[in-house]
Amino acid sequence: NRGKIMIRIENITPPSTDQWGMAILGARNPMNSWNKSDSQVVRGNRLEIGENDLNLMKKLVVAGTDHSKFLRFLPVVMDITAPLYWWNEFDTYKVETVANSCSTMHKIAAKEFTIEDFSCEHLNRIGTSILWDVIDILNIARKLYLDGGNYKGEYYIPKDKRVWWQMIQLLPSSYNQKRTIMLNYEVLAGIYPMRKNHKLDEWVEFCKWIESLPYSEIIVGEKAR
């Protein structure tokens, strides 16, 4: 795990051709300028956005949120695996986001804890040794929770909630959790300028991923011609 930036974005579902078409239609509604649309569906049912439409969208984005509501018509769904300390910041973005997460409460004892379950690429020898100690304790608690038994003179029955609490309250914020997220281009346009130069590597990587999305110019704020 050392040397890797721990955020993984996969199973990405970008806006569909129809969703792009409706977003462009909506962007042109205020001025009744549908006749100026120059986007077209090409081979493979893919929408190729024309220069007129792209420039209009860029201008509307620069004009502010009152004018760029078409961005809400462009949803993105993906799986993200990231440490809890990153999710704590991501949870700031509550509006127009939907998430289904792997449950720490219900599945914390589902597998043995390993170093790969944690984002620890920046830990030195001191931090790494402490993390290994925590992992050892977590695995002791996990085994007691699943099987019951004695630990330093105390007896625990299987599924003893006292042991479950040891895992829940000792779990480091570097623990990696997977969530399936749905948001849209407007949310991403709000995230990008605030997080692209963030001190957390995970945010920098997330913003690089935003730049890879189809027609990300309208997210990152590239000016119209």
Secondary structure as GFF3:
##gff-version 3
##sequence-region A 1 225
A	DSSP	beta_strand	8	13	.	.	.	ID=ss1
A	DSSP	alpha_helix	17	28	.	.	.	ID=ss2
A	DSSP	three_ten_helix	29	31	.	.	.	ID=ss3
A	DSSP	three_ten_helix	34	36	.	.	.	ID=ss4
A	DSSP	beta_strand	40	42	.	.	.	ID=ss5
A	DSSP	beta_strand	46	48	.	.	.	ID=ss6
A	DSSP	alpha_helix	51	63	.	.	.	ID=ss7
A	DSSP	three_ten_helix	69	73	.	.	.	ID=ss8
A	DSSP	beta_strand	75	83	.	.	.	ID=ss9
A	DSSP	alpha_helix	84	90	.	.	.	ID=ss10
A	DSSP	beta_strand	98	101	.	.	.	ID=ss11
A	DSSP	alpha_helix	104	107	.	.	.	ID=ss12
A	DSSP	three_ten_helix	115	117	.	.	.	ID=ss13
A	DSSP	alpha_helix	125	147	.	.	.	ID=ss14
A	DSSP	beta_strand	149	151	.	.	.	ID=ss15
A	DSSP	beta_strand	154	156	.	.	.	ID=ss16
A	DSSP	alpha_helix	161	170	.	.	.	ID=ss17
A	DSSP	beta_strand	176	184	.	.	.	ID=ss18
A	DSSP	alpha_helix	185	195	.	.	.	ID=ss19
A	DSSP	alpha_helix	201	211	.	.	.	ID=ss20
A	DSSP	alpha_helix	217	220	.	.	.	ID=ss21
###
